[in-house]
Every structure is written in structure tokens, then in C-alpha cells.
Amino acid sequence: MSDRTILVTGAAGFIGFHVARLLLAENRNVVGLDSLNSYYDPALKRSRLNILRDDPRFSFAQIDLADRPSMDQLFAKHRFPVVIHLAAQAGVRHSIDHPHAYADANLEGFLNVLEGCRHHECRHLVYASSSSVDGANTKLPFSVQDNVDHPISLYAASKKANELMAHAYSHLYLIPATGLRFFTVYGARQRPDLAIHKFAKLITAGAPVPVFGDGTTRRDYTYIDDIISGVRAAIDYDQSNYEVINLGESRTVELRELIYLLETALGEQAEIDRQPTQPGDVPQTFADISKARALLGYDPQTQIEDGIKKFVEWFRESAA
């Protein structure tokens, strides 16, 4: 990897923060981009950002991805050899009520990233996709070879669009592009709207935990350290012009089991509030990570039982 400055978009976010911190620990110069929007409490984003700012090799650009002139100026100034694009408007349910936010950030914003890479000599684009692109696929585990033409949320559709857009730019302009489909990432400093964090807060507050459906939905939960190891390996992977790769733990956990693991780690019992199944939710995610193992040497190490314990340790410390 070149010593020139690397761009990490979404650097004040959950995954972006950890990626930026790892690169800084490797003595890389990093520009972190984030809009610091109010999708969730910006104070958490600023707390992550303050940690990154302690390193003199880090600089911050508060830019909205959809701001084309500002994005072009940033790319023209730094001519990033590597772009790690993790910023996006997240959330399946949020996309139902706020669809334009997804068009702005995930479509127009991603186009601005691609144009920046095209015009300013980027040698590798690594970008975040999502397990949600698999929709209600019943063929398990989910393979990157599977057809994903039936997303069931706008968020999922926007992520599938990102993969198609990256493919077009990689083909037309020979930009190596590696898309990473993340499978339910959790761990220290995670977003408060994600289930594990939200459930922990409700359980410790003695408040009801909403369970949508009968509790039998299953997810492939992936601990943040494993995801970051996969992202880091992907940065150095530039043997082809275009790849899409799953990053998961390759194990499914039922929602009822997840709540039990949280109860055990917290030492408290959850009060369950049954709710109807939510539109856009998929019944199961399950990653086939054979491609990640073969191309990236990816080898997730953290089982859900240990990951929940680590998360709860951080959760208690952050609440102290």
C-alpha cells in the first residue's frame, strides 16, 4: 500500500472508526469523511472522532456525500490511492419512511465517490455492501454467486445498485473495486439503533424488549474485530478489477438465543413485547465465506457467545 493518504468515508461511524484507527496504528495518513448527520446521536460519532483526532496523521472532512463540488475538491486535493467507502444511509426500517435519504447518500453519494476515483487516479476502491441484498433468498448459506435481483427494502436495493455501479466503473475505467457484504456487525462502539445495543439498553432499564414476529428469525452476527480483519485484507487485495465478497461469521443465531445470551451476560432478564413482523425484515441471513477465505485469508475468530460478553463489557464501561 502506498504511503499516500487513504480516504475512509463514514470515519465517525461504527465500522469506519475501527478501520481508520487500525490504519493510523499502521502509520498511515488518513482523511476521515463524515457528514455527522442526526440519524442517531451525533455525540457518539463525535466521541469516536475525538479519538481519531488525537493522532496527527488523521484529518477530518465534514462533507455530505451528495455534495458534488466538495467531493470533487477533496479527491482533487489528495488523489487518494485507496478509498475505503463505508459511509451510507443505513437502516432497513428507516428506508421505508425516509426513502430520499437513501437516494441522496447511497446512490448520488456513491456516484460522487466513483467519479472521484475515476478522475483522480484511485488504484483501489473498497466499499461496503450488505447482506440485505440477498433479500428473502431461501438458498442457504448466501453465496455471492446467488441471484440477488429481489431486494425487499429500499436500503437493500440501494446496496445492490452500488454493486452494479461499481461493476460498471470498474469495467469502463479499469478501477479495481472490491465490494464487501457485511453480515450484522456488532461490538464495542456500535450504533445504538442496532438490535444488540438497543436490547441491552432496554434490558438494563427494565423496559420491554420489542420482538418482531415469533423470535425465530436468524442472523449471521459478525464481531467487529473479524470484520475489520476482512476489510484490512481487502485493502491489499488488488488482483482483479471487480469482486464482491461476503464477510460474516458463517453461523446463524436465532433471535431468542441472542436475547438469552444478552440476559446471561448482563445478569438480568428481558421483558418481551411481541410485535408484528416488520416490512423489509428478512427471515434469515447466513454467509458463505468460502470466497473470503480463499481470496483474503479471512478467518473469523469470535463466536457469538464471546462477542456478546465483549460487547457487554464495553456497554457497562460506556454507561458508567
C-alpha positions as CSV (number, residue, x, y, z in Angstrom):
1,M,0.0,0.0,0.0
2,S,1.3,3.5,-0.9
3,D,2.3,5.9,1.9
4,R,-0.1,8.5,0.3
5,T,-3.2,9.5,2.2
6,I,-6.1,7.0,2.4
7,L,-9.7,8.1,2.4
8,V,-12.1,6.4,4.9
9,T,-15.7,7.6,4.4
10,G,-18.0,7.2,7.4
11,A,-15.0,7.6,9.7
12,A,-17.1,8.7,12.6
13,G,-19.3,5.7,12.2
14,F,-19.1,2.3,13.8
15,I,-17.1,0.3,11.2
16,G,-15.3,3.4,9.7
17,F,-13.9,4.4,13.1
18,H,-12.3,1.0,13.7
19,V,-10.9,0.9,10.1
20,A,-9.4,4.4,10.4
21,R,-7.9,3.6,13.8
22,L,-6.3,0.4,12.5
23,L,-4.7,2.3,9.6
24,L,-3.4,5.0,11.9
25,A,-1.9,2.3,14.0
26,E,0.0,1.2,10.9
27,N,1.4,4.7,10.5
28,R,-0.9,5.5,7.5
29,N,-2.1,9.0,6.8
30,V,-5.9,9.0,6.9
31,V,-8.6,11.5,5.8
32,G,-11.8,10.7,7.5
33,L,-15.0,11.9,5.8
34,D,-18.4,12.0,7.6
35,S,-21.4,14.2,7.4
36,L,-22.2,13.8,11.2
37,N,-25.9,13.6,10.4
38,S,-28.5,13.0,13.1
39,Y,-29.7,9.5,12.0
40,Y,-28.5,8.6,15.5
41,D,-27.0,10.7,18.3
42,P,-24.1,12.7,16.8
43,A,-22.5,12.8,20.2
44,L,-21.4,9.1,19.7
45,K,-20.0,10.0,16.3
46,R,-18.1,12.9,17.8
47,S,-16.7,10.7,20.6
48,R,-15.3,8.3,18.1
49,L,-14.0,11.2,16.0
50,N,-12.2,12.8,19.0
51,I,-10.2,9.6,19.5
52,L,-9.1,9.6,15.9
53,R,-8.2,13.3,16.1
54,D,-5.6,12.5,18.8
55,D,-3.4,11.1,16.0
56,P,-1.6,13.8,14.0
57,R,-1.8,11.7,10.8
58,F,-5.6,12.0,10.8
59,S,-7.5,14.8,9.3
60,F,-11.3,15.2,9.1
61,A,-13.6,16.4,6.4
62,Q,-17.2,17.1,7.3
63,I,-18.8,16.6,3.9
64,D,-22.2,15.3,2.7
65,L,-21.6,12.6,0.1
66,A,-24.2,14.2,-2.2
67,D,-22.3,17.5,-2.2
68,R,-20.6,17.0,-5.6
69,P,-18.4,20.1,-5.7
70,S,-17.0,19.4,-2.2
71,M,-16.4,15.7,-3.0
72,D,-14.6,16.6,-6.2
73,Q,-12.4,19.2,-4.4
74,L,-11.5,16.6,-1.7
75,F,-10.5,14.0,-4.3
76,A,-8.6,16.6,-6.4
77,K,-6.6,17.7,-3.4
78,H,-5.5,14.3,-2.1
79,R,-5.6,12.0,-5.2
80,F,-6.2,9.0,-2.8
81,P,-4.6,5.8,-4.0
82,V,-7.0,3.8,-1.9
83,V,-10.6,4.7,-1.0
84,I,-12.5,2.8,1.7
85,H,-16.1,3.8,1.3
86,L,-18.1,2.9,4.4
87,A,-20.4,5.9,4.6
88,A,-24.1,5.3,3.8
89,Q,-27.6,5.9,5.0
90,A,-28.1,2.8,7.0
91,G,-31.2,1.0,8.3
92,V,-33.8,-1.2,6.6
93,R,-36.8,0.2,8.5
94,H,-35.7,3.8,8.2
95,S,-35.7,3.4,4.4
96,I,-39.4,2.8,4.4
97,D,-40.2,6.2,5.9
98,H,-37.2,8.2,4.6
99,P,-36.6,6.9,1.1
100,H,-35.0,10.1,-0.3
101,A,-32.2,9.9,2.2
102,Y,-31.1,6.7,0.6
103,A,-31.2,8.1,-2.9
104,D,-29.1,11.0,-1.8
105,A,-26.4,9.2,0.2
106,N,-26.3,5.7,-1.2
107,L,-26.9,6.5,-4.9
108,E,-25.9,10.0,-5.7
109,G,-23.2,9.9,-2.9
110,F,-21.8,6.7,-4.2
111,L,-21.7,8.1,-7.7
112,N,-19.6,11.0,-6.4
113,V,-17.2,8.6,-4.9
114,L,-16.9,6.6,-8.1
115,E,-16.4,9.8,-10.1
116,G,-13.7,10.9,-7.6
117,C,-11.9,7.6,-8.1
118,R,-12.3,7.8,-11.9
119,H,-10.8,11.3,-12.3
120,H,-8.1,11.2,-9.6
121,E,-6.1,8.1,-10.0
122,C,-7.6,5.9,-7.3
123,R,-5.9,2.4,-7.6
124,H,-8.4,0.5,-5.4
125,L,-11.9,1.2,-4.1
126,V,-13.1,-1.0,-1.2
127,Y,-16.8,-0.3,-0.4
128,A,-19.4,-1.6,1.9
129,S,-22.3,-3.6,0.6
130,S,-24.7,-5.6,2.8
131,S,-26.2,-9.0,3.4
132,S,-29.6,-7.3,2.9
133,V,-29.1,-7.5,-0.9
134,D,-29.9,-11.2,-0.6
135,G,-33.5,-10.4,0.2
136,A,-35.7,-13.3,1.1
137,N,-33.4,-15.8,-0.6
138,T,-34.1,-19.3,0.8
139,K,-30.9,-20.9,-0.6
140,L,-28.5,-21.2,2.3
141,P,-25.8,-20.1,3.0
142,F,-25.9,-16.9,1.0
143,S,-23.3,-17.1,-1.8
144,V,-22.0,-14.1,-3.8
145,Q,-22.9,-16.3,-6.8
146,D,-26.6,-16.3,-6.0
147,N,-29.1,-14.1,-7.8
148,V,-29.9,-11.0,-5.8
149,D,-32.5,-9.3,-8.0
150,H,-35.3,-9.3,-5.4
151,P,-34.4,-6.9,-2.6
152,I,-37.3,-6.3,-0.1
153,S,-36.3,-2.9,1.1
154,L,-35.0,0.3,-0.5
155,Y,-31.9,0.1,1.6
156,A,-31.1,-3.3,0.1
157,A,-31.9,-2.1,-3.4
158,S,-29.5,0.8,-2.9
159,K,-26.7,-1.5,-1.9
160,K,-27.4,-3.8,-4.9
161,A,-27.3,-0.7,-7.0
162,N,-23.8,0.1,-5.5
163,E,-22.5,-3.2,-6.6
164,L,-23.8,-2.7,-10.2
165,M,-22.5,0.9,-10.3
166,A,-19.0,-0.3,-9.1
167,H,-19.0,-3.0,-11.7
168,A,-19.8,-0.5,-14.5
169,Y,-17.0,1.9,-13.4
170,S,-14.5,-1.0,-12.9
171,H,-15.3,-2.2,-16.4
172,L,-15.3,1.2,-18.1
173,Y,-12.3,2.8,-16.3
174,L,-10.3,-0.2,-15.0
175,I,-10.8,0.8,-11.4
176,P,-10.2,-2.2,-9.1
177,A,-13.3,-2.4,-6.9
178,T,-13.9,-4.7,-4.0
179,G,-17.4,-4.8,-2.5
180,L,-17.8,-6.3,1.0
181,R,-21.2,-7.7,2.0
182,F,-21.3,-7.2,5.8
183,F,-23.4,-9.6,7.9
184,T,-24.9,-7.9,11.0
185,V,-21.8,-6.4,12.5
186,Y,-21.7,-5.8,16.3
187,G,-19.2,-4.9,19.1
188,A,-17.7,-2.0,21.0
189,R,-18.9,1.5,20.0
190,Q,-21.6,0.1,17.8
191,R,-24.6,2.1,16.6
192,P,-27.4,2.5,19.3
193,D,-30.1,1.6,16.8
194,L,-28.7,-1.9,16.2
195,A,-30.5,-4.7,17.9
196,I,-27.8,-5.9,20.3
197,H,-27.2,-2.3,21.6
198,K,-30.9,-1.4,21.8
199,F,-31.8,-4.7,23.6
200,A,-29.0,-4.2,26.1
201,K,-30.2,-0.7,27.0
202,L,-33.8,-1.9,27.3
203,I,-33.0,-4.9,29.5
204,T,-30.8,-2.9,31.9
205,A,-33.5,-0.2,32.1
206,G,-36.2,-2.8,32.9
207,A,-38.1,-1.8,29.8
208,P,-39.9,-4.1,27.4
209,V,-37.8,-5.5,24.5
210,P,-39.8,-5.5,21.2
211,V,-39.6,-8.8,19.4
212,F,-40.9,-8.6,15.9
213,G,-42.5,-11.9,14.9
214,D,-42.1,-15.1,16.9
215,G,-38.4,-14.7,17.7
216,T,-37.3,-17.4,15.2
217,T,-35.6,-15.0,12.8
218,R,-31.9,-15.8,12.4
219,R,-28.9,-13.6,11.7
220,D,-25.3,-14.2,11.0
221,Y,-23.8,-11.9,13.6
222,T,-20.2,-10.8,13.0
223,Y,-17.9,-9.3,15.6
224,I,-16.3,-6.0,14.7
225,D,-12.7,-7.3,15.0
226,D,-13.4,-10.0,12.4
227,I,-15.0,-7.5,10.0
228,I,-12.0,-5.2,10.4
229,S,-9.6,-8.0,9.6
230,G,-11.6,-8.7,6.5
231,V,-11.6,-5.0,5.4
232,R,-7.9,-4.8,6.0
233,A,-7.2,-7.8,3.9
234,A,-9.4,-6.5,1.2
235,I,-7.4,-3.2,1.0
236,D,-4.4,-5.2,0.0
237,Y,-6.3,-7.4,-2.4
238,D,-6.0,-5.9,-5.9
239,Q,-5.6,-8.9,-8.2
240,S,-8.7,-8.3,-10.2
241,N,-10.8,-5.3,-11.4
242,Y,-14.0,-6.3,-9.6
243,E,-15.0,-8.6,-6.8
244,V,-17.9,-9.0,-4.3
245,I,-17.1,-10.9,-1.1
246,N,-19.2,-11.9,1.9
247,L,-17.8,-11.1,5.4
248,G,-19.7,-12.9,8.1
249,E,-19.1,-15.4,10.9
250,S,-20.9,-18.2,8.8
251,R,-23.2,-19.2,11.7
252,T,-26.8,-18.3,12.3
253,V,-28.2,-17.3,15.7
254,E,-31.9,-17.2,16.4
255,L,-33.3,-14.0,17.9
256,R,-34.5,-15.8,21.0
257,E,-31.0,-17.2,21.5
258,L,-29.4,-13.7,21.1
259,I,-31.7,-12.3,23.8
260,Y,-30.8,-15.2,26.1
261,L,-27.1,-14.6,25.6
262,L,-27.6,-10.9,26.4
263,E,-29.6,-11.8,29.5
264,T,-26.8,-14.1,30.7
265,A,-24.1,-11.6,30.1
266,L,-26.0,-8.7,31.7
267,G,-27.3,-10.9,34.6
268,E,-30.8,-9.6,34.0
269,Q,-34.0,-10.9,32.5
270,A,-35.7,-9.4,29.5
271,E,-39.4,-8.5,29.4
272,I,-40.5,-9.4,25.9
273,D,-43.0,-7.3,24.0
274,R,-44.3,-9.2,21.0
275,Q,-44.8,-7.2,17.8
276,P,-45.9,-8.0,14.3
277,T,-43.2,-8.8,11.7
278,Q,-41.8,-5.6,10.2
279,P,-41.9,-4.9,6.5
280,G,-38.4,-5.2,4.9
281,D,-37.1,-7.7,7.5
282,V,-35.7,-11.0,6.1
283,P,-36.2,-14.2,8.0
284,Q,-32.6,-15.3,7.9
285,T,-29.1,-14.3,6.9
286,F,-26.2,-16.8,6.6
287,A,-22.9,-16.0,4.9
288,D,-21.0,-18.4,2.6
289,I,-17.5,-17.1,3.4
290,S,-15.5,-19.5,1.3
291,K,-14.5,-16.8,-1.2
292,A,-13.3,-14.6,1.6
293,R,-11.2,-17.4,3.0
294,A,-9.7,-18.1,-0.4
295,L,-9.0,-14.6,-1.6
296,L,-8.4,-12.7,1.6
297,G,-7.3,-15.4,4.1
298,Y,-10.4,-14.3,6.1
299,D,-10.9,-16.4,9.3
300,P,-13.4,-15.1,11.8
301,Q,-12.3,-15.8,15.4
302,T,-15.1,-14.5,17.6
303,Q,-18.1,-16.8,18.4
304,I,-21.3,-15.0,19.3
305,E,-21.0,-16.2,23.0
306,D,-17.7,-14.5,23.4
307,G,-18.6,-11.5,21.3
308,I,-21.7,-10.7,23.4
309,K,-19.5,-10.9,26.5
310,K,-17.1,-8.4,25.0
311,F,-19.9,-6.1,23.9
312,V,-21.4,-6.1,27.4
313,E,-18.0,-5.2,28.9
314,W,-17.9,-2.2,26.7
315,F,-21.5,-1.4,27.2
316,R,-21.1,-1.3,31.0
317,E,-18.0,0.8,30.8
318,S,-19.6,3.3,28.5
319,A,-22.6,3.6,30.7
320,A,-20.5,4.1,33.9
